[in-house]
Amino acid sequence: MTQVIPHFQKYPFFSAKQKDFDLFVRVCKMIDREKHLTRNGFAEIVKIAYQMNGSGKRKRTKEEIINDLNTRQDEDIVLSLSQDKVGNEVPKRTKSVTTGGLSQRGAR
C-alpha cells in the first residue's frame, strides 16, 4: 500500500482502469482502518469490489456473499493469527465465514 498506491497516484492510468484503481484505494483505506473486521465494513468492501473489473468472472454473486455473511451471525468473520515456531504470524482457522483459502495447508 505504501508503494503501489503512491506510484499510481503519481502516474495515473489513462483508461477505464483508473476507476478500478480509485475503488481499490478506497478498499485499501477501509482495510487500513480495520473496517473489514466488522460485518457492515466487510459487506461494504464486497459491494465496492463488485464494482471493479466488471468483465471478470466470479464464482459467487455479491448478494450470495452478503446473504451468507448475514446468515452466520453467530460466527467470526476473520481468521485469528497465531505464531509458528519461528515467531511468524500465520492465519489460524476459527469459526470463520471467509478465509480466502488461507486455512488450507499450503494455500496462498
N, C-alpha and C positions, 0 to 999 in steps of 0.2 A: 504494500500500500504506500510505503514511503518513497518508492522509486517509480513504480508503474504509473500511478496517478499523476504525479507532477510532470513526468515525461510527456504524457499525452495531453496534459493541460498546456504545456509549453508548445507542443507540436500537435495541434488538434487534427482530427480526421476531417477530410473534406468530402464526406459521403454520409450516407444514412447511418453508418456505424457510430457517428457522433452521438446520436440519440441513445443508442445502446450503452455507449460509454458513460454518458451522463447518468443513466439509470444505475449502471454498475457502481459509479462513485457514490450514489445515494445509498445503495445497499451496503457498501463498504463502511460508510459512516455510521449506518444503523448498527452494523455488527460491532464496530469500534465502541459504540455506546451501549453495547450488550443488549440491544433490543431483540436479538434473535433468541434470547433466553426466556422470553415471555411468549405466551400463545398468540397474543394480539400482534406483537412485533414480528414473530415468525410468519404469521398469516400475511402481514403487510409485505414482508420480503418476498413471499411466494407470489403475491399479486404483481409486485414490481418485476420480478424475474420473468413472469409470463408475458410481460410487455416487450422483453428483449428477444431478439432473434426469432421473429415470428414465423420464419420459414423452417425453423428447426423441428425435428421430430421429438415428440415427448411420449413417454410410456403412460403417464397419468395426466388427467386434466387438472387444472388449477382447483376446480371445485372438488375433485376427489381428494386431493391432498388436504384442503381446508376442512372438508367434512370428516376425513379420517382424524385430523387433529382435534376437532371438536368432539368426536365420539369417544375419545380416550382421555377424558377429563381427569381420571384418577392416576394417570401415568406421567412421568417426567418426559420432557421433550428433548433433552440433550443428554450427551454422554458425560459421565463424570470422568475426571482424569485421575490416573494413579501413576506411580512411578515404577519403572522397570528396575532391574538390578543395578544398572549403571546410573540411575537417577534421572533418566529422560522421562518426560511426561508422555503417557500413552493413553489413548481412549479406552475406557472400560465400559462394557455394555451393562446398562442397568435396565429398568423398565422404560425403554425409550420408544417414542413414536418413530423417530428417524435417526439413522446412524450414518447415512451416506456410505454404507458398506464397510465402515471402519471397524466394526465389531467382528468381521470375518478375518480369521488368521491370514496374514499376508496381503490383505486387501489394501488398496490405496485410493 
